[in-house]
Amino acid sequence: MPRDVGEGFRALHRKGDPFILANAWDAGSAKMLAASGAEAIGTSSAAHAFTLGRTDGGTVDRAEALAHAQEIVAAVNVPVSGDFEDGFGTDPDTCAETVRLAAESGLAGISIEDTDFSEGTHFGFELAVERIRAAAAASRALGRDFVLVARADGILNGSYRLEEALNRIRAFDEAGADCLYVPMPPGMQSLKFVVRATEKPVNALAAGPFARFTRSDFAEAGIARISLGSALARLACRVVDDAARAMFGAGDFTPLLAALPTDRVADCLSGTSEEADEQ
């Protein structure tokens, strides 16, 4: 039986005092983030897809996501939350089963979004709410704490606007979600509207234009949790892309001089880094 990490994970969610949910893409990156001070690790559907040579958006199935999550859970001693896209199915019962399987894998929580990958748009309002209601009921029946995040992704996907996102998170709140998430609203003021729409914790994505804000800015807005999505994985891709262009284009190997020392990597992976010793 996996250790019960849900209670400690829930305790991290404090409005106006956000923790950083550091999204990793494999066991090694998860270990490095934990060794550097991450209080919790998140998976990223996009980052996981990249490791498989795939693009984001429904290209990873549930069995693959669960196996990936288990590898990360086994690698670190902090709570891990799963980015489980649409719950891996349209039907509310499928979302409920995904919650049960995620808990069995040792995850402290998961997020489920309202994107219908089969149609390339969002689920209708009533179905989106029923999916979260079923997932929340399954979560409550687990016998241990589990943090269910309900995502309204229509702004991110360009399929609806802020007003609809606010209506959805209010309904997801009433349906039993523990944390609400509207990725990439138009700006910080819109993010504050999201926070005001619920008494429950709100997750913000520190990517794109929101990466210009500080933790203090998010705290002032009332955010409880800051996730990175695939941004850190894409930053790693940027390093590979820049170095590859230099090497294969101009025969220039100097980008490799910025590589992290092997000893530092080893310290992070073994949990003996200075930051880890201070925790």
C-alpha positions in Angstrom: 0.0 0.0 0.0 1.6 3.3 -1.0 2.4 5.8 1.8 -0.3 8.3 2.6 1.1 11.6 1.3 -2.2 13.4 0.6 -2.6 15.1 3.9 0.8 16.7 3.8 0.3 17.7 0.2 -3.0 19.3 1.0 -1.4 21.3 3.8 1.0 23.0 1.3 -2.0 24.7 -0.4 -2.3 28.0 1.4 -3.9 31.0 -0.2 -1.5 33.9 -0.5 1.5 31.7 0.5 2.0 29.6 -2.7 4.4 26.6 -2.9 6.0 25.7 -6.2 4.8 22.4 -7.8 7.9 21.6 -9.7 6.9 19.7 -12.9 9.5 17.0 -13.7 9.7 14.7 -16.8 11.6 11.7 -15.4 13.0 10.3 -12.2 16.3 12.1 -12.6 14.7 15.6 -13.1 12.4 14.8 -10.2 15.4 14.0 -7.9 17.2 17.1 -9.0 14.2 19.3 -8.2 13.6 17.7 -4.9 17.3 18.0 -3.9 17.2 21.7 -4.8 14.3 22.4 -2.5 11.0 21.4 -4.2 8.3 20.7 -1.7 6.3 18.7 -4.2 6.7 17.4 -7.7 4.2 17.4 -10.5 4.2 15.3 -13.7 3.6 17.1 -16.9 1.6 15.5 -19.8 3.6 17.5 -22.4 7.0 16.9 -20.8 6.2 13.2 -20.5 5.1 13.1 -24.1 8.4 14.7 -25.1 10.4 11.9 -23.5 8.5 9.5 -25.7 9.1 11.5 -28.8 5.5 12.6 -29.0 3.8 16.0 -28.9 1.3 17.1 -26.2 -2.4 16.6 -26.3 -3.8 13.1 -25.7 -0.9 11.2 -27.0 -0.1 9.4 -23.8 -2.5 6.8 -22.5 -3.5 6.1 -18.9 -1.3 3.0 -18.5 1.7 5.0 -19.6 0.9 8.0 -17.4 0.4 5.8 -14.4 3.7 3.9 -15.0 5.5 7.3 -15.4 4.0 8.6 -12.2 5.0 5.5 -10.3 8.6 6.0 -11.4 8.6 9.6 -10.1 6.8 8.7 -6.8 9.5 6.0 -6.2 12.3 8.5 -6.9 11.5 11.2 -4.4 10.4 11.6 -0.8 8.0 14.5 -1.5 4.4 14.4 -2.6 3.8 13.9 -6.3 0.7 15.1 -8.2 -0.2 13.8 -11.7 -1.2 15.8 -14.7 -3.8 13.4 -16.0 -5.2 15.5 -18.9 -8.9 14.7 -19.5 -8.9 11.8 -17.0 -8.2 9.5 -20.0 -11.8 9.2 -21.1 -15.0 11.1 -21.7 -17.3 9.2 -19.3 -17.5 10.4 -15.7 -17.0 6.8 -14.5 -13.7 6.7 -16.4 -12.5 9.8 -14.5 -13.5 8.1 -11.2 -11.5 5.0 -12.1 -8.6 7.2 -13.0 -8.7 8.7 -9.5 -8.7 5.3 -7.9 -5.8 4.1 -10.0 -3.8 7.3 -9.4 -4.2 6.8 -5.7 -3.1 3.2 -5.9 0.1 4.4 -7.7 1.0 6.5 -4.7 0.1 10.0 -6.1 -1.0 12.6 -3.7 -3.4 14.1 -6.2 -4.2 14.6 -9.9 -5.6 17.3 -12.1 -8.3 16.7 -14.6 -9.1 19.2 -17.4 -12.2 19.9 -19.5 -10.5 19.4 -22.9 -12.1 16.9 -25.2 -9.1 15.7 -27.2 -11.3 13.5 -29.5 -13.1 16.6 -30.7 -10.4 19.2 -30.4 -12.5 21.4 -28.1 -13.9 21.5 -24.6 -16.5 19.3 -23.0 -20.0 20.7 -22.7 -20.7 22.4 -19.4 -22.9 19.8 -17.8 -20.6 16.9 -18.8 -17.5 18.7 -17.6 -19.1 19.2 -14.2 -20.4 15.6 -14.0 -16.9 14.4 -14.7 -15.4 16.3 -11.8 -18.3 15.3 -9.6 -17.6 11.6 -10.3 -13.8 12.1 -9.8 -14.5 13.9 -6.5 -16.8 11.2 -5.2 -14.1 8.6 -6.0 -11.5 10.7 -4.2 -13.7 11.0 -1.1 -14.1 7.2 -1.1 -10.4 6.4 -1.1 -9.9 6.2 2.6 -7.0 8.6 2.5 -6.4 12.2 1.5 -6.1 13.0 -2.1 -6.1 16.5 -3.8 -8.3 16.7 -6.9 -7.6 19.7 -9.1 -10.2 20.7 -11.7 -8.9 22.6 -14.7 -10.8 24.9 -17.0 -8.6 24.9 -20.0 -10.7 26.8 -22.6 -8.8 30.0 -22.4 -5.5 28.1 -22.9 -7.0 26.3 -25.9 -8.8 29.3 -27.3 -12.3 27.6 -27.0 -13.9 29.9 -24.5 -13.3 33.1 -22.6 -12.8 34.2 -18.9 -16.5 34.4 -18.1 -17.0 30.8 -19.1 -13.9 29.7 -17.2 -15.2 31.4 -14.0 -18.6 29.7 -14.4 -16.9 26.4 -14.8 -14.6 26.7 -11.8 -17.5 27.7 -9.6 -19.3 24.6 -10.7 -16.2 22.4 -10.3 -15.9 23.8 -6.8 -19.5 22.9 -6.0 -18.9 19.5 -7.5 -16.2 18.7 -5.0 -12.9 19.7 -6.5 -10.2 20.6 -4.0 -8.2 23.1 -6.0 -9.1 25.1 -9.1 -7.0 26.0 -12.1 -7.5 28.2 -15.1 -4.2 28.1 -17.2 -3.1 31.3 -18.9 -5.9 33.8 -18.2 -5.5 37.1 -20.0 -3.4 38.7 -17.2 -2.8 39.0 -13.5 -6.0 40.9 -13.0 -7.9 38.0 -14.6 -6.0 35.6 -12.3 -7.3 37.6 -9.3 -10.8 37.1 -10.6 -10.2 33.4 -10.6 -9.1 33.5 -7.0 -12.2 35.5 -6.0 -14.5 33.0 -7.7 -13.8 30.3 -5.1 -12.8 29.9 -1.5 -10.7 26.9 -2.4 -7.0 27.0 -3.4 -6.1 28.2 -6.9 -3.2 27.0 -9.0 -1.4 29.4 -11.3 0.9 28.5 -14.2 4.3 30.3 -14.2 4.8 30.0 -18.0 4.7 32.4 -20.9 4.0 36.0 -19.8 3.3 34.8 -16.3 7.0 33.7 -15.9 7.7 37.5 -15.6 6.0 37.6 -12.2 7.6 36.6 -8.9 6.3 34.3 -6.2 5.4 37.5 -4.2 3.2 38.7 -7.1 1.3 35.4 -7.1 1.0 35.5 -3.4 -0.5 39.0 -3.5 -3.0 37.7 -6.0 -4.1 35.0 -3.5 -2.6 32.0 -5.3 -2.0 28.9 -3.3 0.1 26.9 -5.8 2.4 27.7 -8.7 3.0 25.0 -11.3 5.5 25.1 -14.2 3.7 22.9 -16.7 6.1 21.9 -19.4 8.1 25.1 -19.2 11.1 23.6 -17.4 11.2 20.7 -19.8 11.0 23.1 -22.7 13.9 25.1 -21.2 16.0 21.9 -21.2 15.0 21.5 -24.8 16.1 25.0 -25.5 19.6 24.1 -24.2 19.8 21.1 -26.4 18.5 23.0 -29.4 20.9 25.9 -28.9 23.9 23.6 -28.4 23.0 21.5 -31.4 22.6 24.5 -33.7 26.0 25.7 -32.6 27.7 22.3 -33.0 26.1 21.2 -36.3 26.0 24.7 -37.8 29.3 26.2 -36.9 31.3 23.4 -35.3 31.1 25.4 -32.1 31.2 23.4 -28.9 31.5 26.3 -26.4 27.8 25.9 -25.3 28.9 22.7 -23.6 31.1 24.8 -21.2 28.0 25.8 -19.4 27.2 22.2 -18.5 26.4 21.4 -14.9 29.4 19.7 -13.2 29.1 16.0 -12.9 29.6 16.1 -9.2 26.7 18.5 -8.8 24.4 16.2 -10.8 25.6 13.3 -8.7 24.9 15.1 -5.4 21.4 15.9 -6.5 20.7 12.4 -7.7 22.1 10.9 -4.5 20.3 13.4 -2.2 23.6 14.7 -0.8 23.4 18.2 -2.2 23.8 21.2 0.2 20.2 22.1 -0.3 19.0 18.6 0.6 21.2 18.6 3.7 19.5 21.8 4.9 16.0 20.3 4.7 
